[in-house]
Amino acid sequence: MSDQTKDALLALRNRIDTIDADIGKLISERARCAQEVADVKSASGDADVLFYRPEREAQVLRKAMERNEGPLSDEEMARLFREIMSACLALEQPIKVAYLGPEGTFTQQAALKHFGQSAVAMPFSAIDEVFREVEAGAVNYGVVPVENSTEGVVSHTLDNFMGSNLKICGEVELRVHHNLVVSSVTNVNSISRIYSHGQSLAQCRKWLDSHYPKAERIAVSSNAEAARRLKGEWNAAAIAPAKAAEIYELDILAEKIEDQPDNSTRFLIIGTEQVPASGRDKTSLLVAMRNQPGALHNLLEPFHRNNIDLTRVETRPSRTGVWTYVFFVDFNGHVDEPLVHETLKEVATRVADLKILGSYPKAVL
């Protein structure tokens, strides 16, 4: 290496050191501001004071992306701010989050993507348990899967909303990559059974048909549970995320085996409070209707007439009546917007029951 090159690198490294020092000072200043925010909120005497504000965090992340001048991508810049906000929020009050476990699931990834690494993420074995923990106040929020781009809706999550008073406070969209993983004792030439969650098996159906057509496919409660089962099974493999392979000390035999390269899953953040408008919001409804001609048209017509963009309409049979159906509806907009408010008032007169599950910021990351 020439002296000229050495001098150029030394100058750049010195410049980076100076920038790093400035970044450190600004992060510390931001953290002190977060502490002052907590002090002001605590001094207000409000017993129901909220330290975590979903709409505020969404606005901060959007601004970080809008200000980004590169070379980092907008999403990468937002991730950096996400972690700074997570650490600062932990100074105010650490957020406790329940998620569908065990450790290593995609739901855990979604929880950490939304709340950051400083959140206290707690695994539970069933979606029902996540709902119960939030309702009981044992945790601040819960994270549950609601739909996959390939396999559709997660019915169990929707069914839990029928008997719950919890609100949807946010959403997370996660690109899902599946891997075939094996343990240290697996004979890779004799794999005769493959463990995974039922949806993951479905999302990798074509790949499995091509590579392991004779292997038994065994559905378990989660991909992380599938990974956990491999210890000691010489003839088994599992479909699991890379994080689960890391946690359970497994080897990845094949990467990205999902049939659809853009495979993604949407998760909902559930909590107890209503979220103010952030500027780019989505609203979810639960609507009960009797099974009669024109029922769906009567439900959807006001949205069409008022040019409100419906993003999802899902039907589930009601638990309370043989001839009554429940529709889950998502649309762009917030209940506090005048047009949305008037539309929902009209819809309420056309249906047996209407329940607003929540208005919340659209997924930023």
N, C-alpha and C positions, 0 to 999 in steps of 0.2 A: 504494500500500500504506500503510495507516494505521500510526501509531506503535505502537499497541497490537499489531498483527499483527507488526511488526518485532521488538518486545520479546519476544513469545511465541516466534518462530522463533529468536531469539538464545539464549534460555534453553534451548530444546530442543537446539540445536547445541552449546552448552556442555556440556549433559548427555551428549550423544553422545560428545564429545571425552573426557570423564572416563571413560565406559564403555569406549571404545576403549583408553585407557591401561591400564585394569585388565585388559582382555582380553589386551593385548600382554604384560603382566607375567606373567599366568597361562600363556600359551603358552610363554614363555621358561622358566618354572619347569618346565613339563611336559617341554620339550626337555632341560633339564638332568637331569631324572629319567631320561629315556631314555638319556642318555649314561652315567649311573651304572649303569643296568641292563646296558648293554654292557660296562662295566668289570667288574662282578661276574661276568658270564658268561665274559668273557675270562680273569679271574683263576682261574676254576675249573679251568683246564687241560684241559677236555674238548675233544678235537679235533673232535667232532661237534656242538658247541654250535649251537643254532638261535636266530637273532635274530628271525626272522619266525615267529609262532605263529598260525596261522589260527584256531584255536578261541578264543584270547584276543581277537583283533581282532573276531571275530563277537560275542563277549560285550560288548565295549566299545560297539560300534555299537548293539546291542539296548538296552543301558542308556541310551544317548543318546536313543534313540527313546522309551523308556518314560518318561524324565524330562521329555521335551519338553512345554512348556505352551503352545506356539504363540506368535505367529501363524504361524511357519514350519511347514511340513508335517514329519511325522516323517522322511520320506525326505530332505528338504532338510537337516534337522539332521544326519542320519547322513552325508550327503555332506560337510558341513563337518568333522565329526570324522574322516572318511576321509582328507581331505587333511592335517589336522593330524598324524594318525598316520603318514601316508606321509612327511611331511617329517621327523618325529622318527625314524622308522626309518632314513631315509637317513643320519642322524647316526651310527647304530650300524653299519649296513652296507647300502649301496645294493642293492636287489633287482634282479637281472637277469631279465627275462622275455622269452621267445620267443613270438611270436604269428604266426598265419597272415596274411602280408602280401599286397601291399605296404602302405605307409603309407596310411591312410585307410579301411581295412576296418572292418567291424563288429567283427571280432575284436580290432582295436586298441582300439576303444572299450570293449569288454568288459574288456580287460587294464587299461586306465587306470581304469575304474570300480571294479575290484576292488582294485588295488594303489595307486592314486593317481598323481598327476602326477609325483611324485618318483622313481618306479620307472624303471629303464632298460629301455625296451621296444624289442625288436629284431625286425624283420620277417623272415620266411622264406617261401619261395615255395610250400611244400607242407606238409601235415599231417605227413607222414613226417619231414621235416626238423625240425619242432618237437620231435617225439618224440626224434629222434637227439641234438639239442642238449642236451636235459634229461638223457638217459641218459649222455652224455659228460661232464656236469658243466660244460659251457661256460656254462650259465645255471642259475639257481636253479629256475625254474618255466616251464611252458609254458601257453598258452591256446589251446584248440581248440574249434570248434563241435561240438555233439553232436546237437541236434534243434531243429526249427522247429515252431511251433504249427500252421502251415498245411501244410507239405510233409513233415513227419515227420523221421525219423532221418537223420543224416549218416553213411552207411555206412562211409566211409573212416576216420573216427575210431574207430568200434567195431572195425574190422578191425585197426587198429594195436595195440589192447590185447591181441589174441590172441598176439602174439609179443613183448610188452613186459613188463618187471617194474616199470614205473612205477606209482605210486599216484595216485588221485584225491584231491586235497587241498582242493578247494573247487568251488563252482559260481557262475556269474553268469547272471542272467536280464536280457536286454536287449530293451526294446521297440524294434522295428525299423520305421523309416519309410523308404520308398523315394522317391526324387525322379528326375524326368527332367531330365537336365542336358545342356547344349550348350556348345560352345566359341564364341569370339568370331567364328570364320569360318563357323559353321553357318548355312545357309539354312533357317530353321525351317519354311518352307513346302515344303521338298523333302526331308524326312527319309525315307530309304529303308532305313536299317539302324539297329538298336538293339543295343548291346553290354550285356552284363551277365553275372553268374554265373547258371548254369542254375537254381538255386533261386530267385533273385530274379525271373527271367523268369517262372517258374511262379507266384510269389506275386503277380505283377502281370498275370496272363494276361487277366483280364476287362477291365481298364483298357486294356491294349494292343489287345485285340480291338475295343474301342469307339473308341479314338482313333487308332490306327495299324494298322489291320487288314492293310494291304498291305506294311508295313515288314518287312524280313528281321530275324529275331531271332537274334543271334549270341552263343553262350555262350562265355565266357572264364573264366580261372582265379579271378577275384575281381572285385568291383564297383569296387575301386580301379584294377585293371588296365583295366577298361572305361573309367573316367574318363580314365586316362592316354592311351588310344588316340585320344581325340577330337581332339587337337591336329593341325590341318592337314586334317581330314576335314570338308568342307563339307556333306555330306549325311548325317551320322551324329549320333546321340544316344546317351546311356548312362543306365542306371539305377544310381544310386549314392547313398550317404549324403551328408548336407550337409557332413560333414568332408572327404570326398574332393573335393567341388566346391570347397571352400575351398583345399585343398592344391594342386590342379591348376588353379586360377584359372578355373573354369567358372561358367556361369550356370545357375540353377535355373529350368527352364521350367515345371515342374509339381511341386507338393509332395504328399507323402503319397499316392502312387498305388497303394499296396498294396491288394489286394482285401479283406482282412480288417483292420478298424481296430485289432484287438487283436493283430496279428501280433507275435510275439516269438520270440527265439532263445535257447536255453540253451547255455552254454559251460562247459567243464570246465577246472579248474586242475589240471595234472599236475605231480608232483614225485617225490621219492624217499623221503619219510618218511611214517610213519603219523601220523595226526592224532588227539590225544586228544578225548574227548567235550566238546562245547560246551554241551550241554543241549537243543539242537534240531538234530538231525543226520539225515543220510541216508547209506545204504550202497549201494554198487554191486557187483554180482557178475557173474562170467562163469562159466557152467555148461555143461559139455559133456555131451550125452546121445545115446544111440543112438535112432534113429528106430524106435520100437516103440509098439504101442497102449498108451495110458494114461501115456505118458512125461511129458507136460506136467502131468497131474493129480498124478502122484507128486511132481513138483517143487513145485507150488503148494500142495498140501494142508497141509503143516506150517505154512506162513505163515497160511493161513486159520484153522486150528485154534487157533493162538496169537494170533490177532487182530493180526497185524503187517500194516500198511498197505502194500501194493504200489503203487508209483506208475508203474512202467513195466516191461513185459516185451517184449523185442525178440528176434526170431530171425534168426540168420545161418547160412548153410551153413559147416561146418567146412572148414578147409584140409587136414586130415589124414585124413579118411575120407569115403568117398562116402555112407555111410548115417548119419553122425553130424552132429548139429546143435548149434549153440552158442546159448545164451540169455543175453541181457544183462538183468539184473534190478535194478531200483532199489526200495528200500523205506525207509520212515521208521524211524529208529533207528540205534544205534551198536553195533558188534560187541562192545564191552565191557559192554553191558547183558546181564545174566544170561539173560533170556528170548531175546534175539536170539542169544546164544552157543549156547544149547541147541538152538534151532531150526536153526541152521546145521550143528551137529553131526549132527542127524538128516538134513538134506537131503544132506549129504556121503555118507551111506550109501546114498542112492537114485540117485546120478548117477555118471557115468563120471569126472568131474573137476569140482572147484569151486575157483574162484580169487576171492579177495576183492580187488576193485580199489581199495577204500578206503572208509573212513567219514569224513565231512567235514561241516562246518557247512552247513545250508541257506542258500541265498542270502538275504542281508539286504537288499542294495540291488537 
